[in-house]
Amino acid sequence: MTEETTTKLLSAETIVSRLEIGHTTLYKLVKAGQLPAIHFSKRLVRYRLNDVEKLLENLQQGGAK
């Protein structure tokens, strides 16, 4: 598999811990459409590393898309 076909998926807990934000903040970002979530089931949700990196880039540039 090439790097393009593999995508690192992160749990909410991993993102919260690495970014030092609260779960509520994470869920607000998802609800606002700033961070796409992948729902495997009602309780199993993951986030693409690439999407998290894009969010951080947008926030560093002074806004979120």
C-alpha positions as CSV (number, residue, x, y, z in Angstrom):
1,M,0.0,0.0,0.0
2,T,1.2,3.4,-0.8
3,E,1.0,6.4,1.5
4,E,-1.8,7.9,-0.6
5,T,-4.0,4.8,-0.1
6,T,-3.5,4.6,3.7
7,T,-5.0,7.2,6.0
8,K,-4.2,7.5,9.7
9,L,-7.3,7.7,11.7
10,L,-7.4,9.3,15.2
11,S,-9.8,8.9,18.1
12,A,-11.3,11.8,19.9
13,E,-9.2,11.0,22.9
14,T,-6.0,11.2,20.9
15,I,-6.9,14.5,19.4
16,V,-8.0,16.0,22.7
17,S,-4.8,14.9,24.4
18,R,-2.4,16.0,21.6
19,L,-4.1,19.4,21.1
20,E,-4.8,19.9,24.8
21,I,-8.4,20.9,24.1
22,G,-11.6,19.6,25.7
23,H,-14.0,17.1,24.2
24,T,-16.6,19.9,24.0
25,T,-14.3,22.0,21.8
26,L,-13.7,19.0,19.6
27,Y,-17.4,18.4,19.1
28,K,-18.0,22.1,18.4
29,L,-15.4,21.9,15.6
30,V,-17.2,18.9,14.2
31,K,-20.6,20.5,14.5
32,A,-19.4,23.7,12.8
33,G,-18.1,21.6,9.9
34,Q,-14.4,22.5,10.5
35,L,-13.4,18.9,11.2
36,P,-15.0,16.0,9.4
37,A,-15.8,12.9,11.4
38,I,-16.0,9.4,10.2
39,H,-18.8,7.5,11.9
40,F,-18.4,3.7,11.9
41,S,-21.2,3.3,14.3
42,K,-23.0,5.5,16.9
43,R,-20.2,5.1,19.4
44,L,-17.2,4.6,17.1
45,V,-16.0,7.9,15.5
46,R,-12.6,8.6,14.1
47,Y,-10.9,11.6,12.5
48,R,-8.4,11.7,9.6
49,L,-5.0,13.0,10.6
50,N,-4.9,15.0,7.3
51,D,-8.1,16.8,8.3
52,V,-6.8,17.6,11.7
53,E,-3.6,19.0,10.1
54,K,-5.6,21.1,7.7
55,L,-7.7,22.5,10.6
56,L,-4.6,23.5,12.5
57,E,-3.1,25.2,9.4
58,N,-6.3,27.1,8.8
59,L,-6.4,28.2,12.5
60,Q,-2.8,29.3,12.4
61,Q,-3.5,31.4,9.3
62,G,-6.1,33.3,11.3
63,G,-9.4,31.6,10.3
64,A,-11.1,28.3,9.9
65,K,-12.8,27.1,6.7
